[in-house]
Amino acid sequence: MIKALIIDDEHAAANVLQLMIERYIPEIGDLRIALTTREAKALVQQFSPDIVFQDIVMPEKNGFEFLSELKEINF
């Protein structure tokens, strides 16, 4: 089972991606959504996703700034 995390500040976009993943990628068995980079950081640490689908342009920090703050990237 693959664990996935969607990081997107637009709830509607995250939901569309979630529906597409659930419909077309049955190998992803556990899927979580973070709407802020703060939420995402906590989920990355606790949930340990195998794959991350990340929005680049977000209000607090862009996706690359978020990634640069992580101590370790295992996805």
Stockholm file with secondary structure:
# STOCKHOLM 1.0

chainA/1-75         MIKALIIDDEHAAANVLQLMIERYIPEIGDLRIALTTREAKALVQQFSPDIVFQDIVMPEKNGFEFLSELKEINF
#=GR chainA/1-75 SS CEEEEEECSCHHHHHHHHHHHHHHCTTEEEEEEESSHHHHHHHHHHHCCSEEEECSCCSSSCHHHHHHHCSCCCC
#=GC SS_cons        CEEEEEECSCHHHHHHHHHHHHHHCTTEEEEEEESSHHHHHHHHHHHCCSEEEECSCCSSSCHHHHHHHCSCCCC
//
